Amino acid sequence: MLSSQTIQTVQSTIPLLLEHGEAIGIYFYGHLLRENPDFKHIFNHANQAKGQQAQVIAQTIVTYAQRLNDLESLAPLIKQIVSKHTSIGVQPEQYAAVGASLMVAIQHVLELPDEHPALAAWADAYGALSDILITAEESTYSQNEEKAGGWRGFRDFTVSEVVTETPEAKSFYLEPSDDKPISAFEGGQFVAVKFEGLSSGYDAIRQYSLSGESGELHYRITTKAEKGGLVSRFLHKLGEGDLVSLSAPGGSFTLNDAHDKHIFVAAGVGITPLISMLYEALERGIPADKLMFIQCSRSPEHQIFREELSDLNKTSPFFYRQCLEQNFGDHHSGHITDECLKAWILEAGFSCVVKAEGGCESGLGEPNDMANLVDDSVGVYFCGPRPFMTSVNKIVRRLGFNDSTIHHEVFGPSNAL
């Protein structure tokens, strides 16, 4: 446990971290990779080049400092970090090198003398965080290994089928090369795909959401060939019989049992975790009339799983709507808006009526204002390109959703929307 003096000293640096956090992140990664080139096997070089990873670590450092008095509130962030770390194979011995480079970066950017108390305080704070992460990561590794069909680290899979979904997206059906069982997964989870030596002689690892149903003899991932995307474009060149290495399924973007009704809002390839959540919800026996699925696309040609969703909707009549940027006679033409989402929530019966004394009752009547459209029984999940997610995040908050009812997955470095 950290002393009150350590916590006070670390938190006194927050103003400086807010001002210089990104510079610390940039210096940190430069120092870490110079001193420990083997880390290039696990870091995304594209994110490094764009500076996105530096922004993320800057936000993480500030958030950790702000919440040292309430570490329990960091549980969701810790869970997210652990999911990413275990997917790329982070090991306990690597934390010492990371800590050393972080201290060097803080001292250099903030121009602190060797004996400055902030350095000792941050060393203690980092040690406490690394202990938490190492313990949680070993627990995750062990759980993955002990599951039926599970494993630790990476496992070889064979591409059994490739399906072109749109001009830009393909689905890959992956079967274990050893013909042994594979572990079940929760809708919304991902696997990491590793190709050895693909990035200037270093391994390249990327996470892709599982887009199919759990319990099959294969996993399905669906990817878009991103412009300049090293791994995605290499993946799109694979055919039947080619090998890939996968981590065990992981991730914390999953169905939340606290909600009675679930709204999924997908754009582009962001549909991948959401369709697997939809499959899981139906498999669990959640009534179809408590599920809403909204798919946003440029045009029908670019709608991933268009026929699959349509067929599923015929057998399980969940509330299904489409937003198309071009007018093709579907439910909404253009980007999703407050007005169309509000109308669909009312039409589906997901809204509530505000009583005079406060609180909500289920009902179809229109609420007194948009900010009270829903209560905590309704959860919203969204995934897609970052501008789309930023927009949807603002829309759902204006409609009355809050931190406990909003769930999203960011593809790439998980800095705030």
Disulfide bonds with the S-S distance in Angstrom:
none
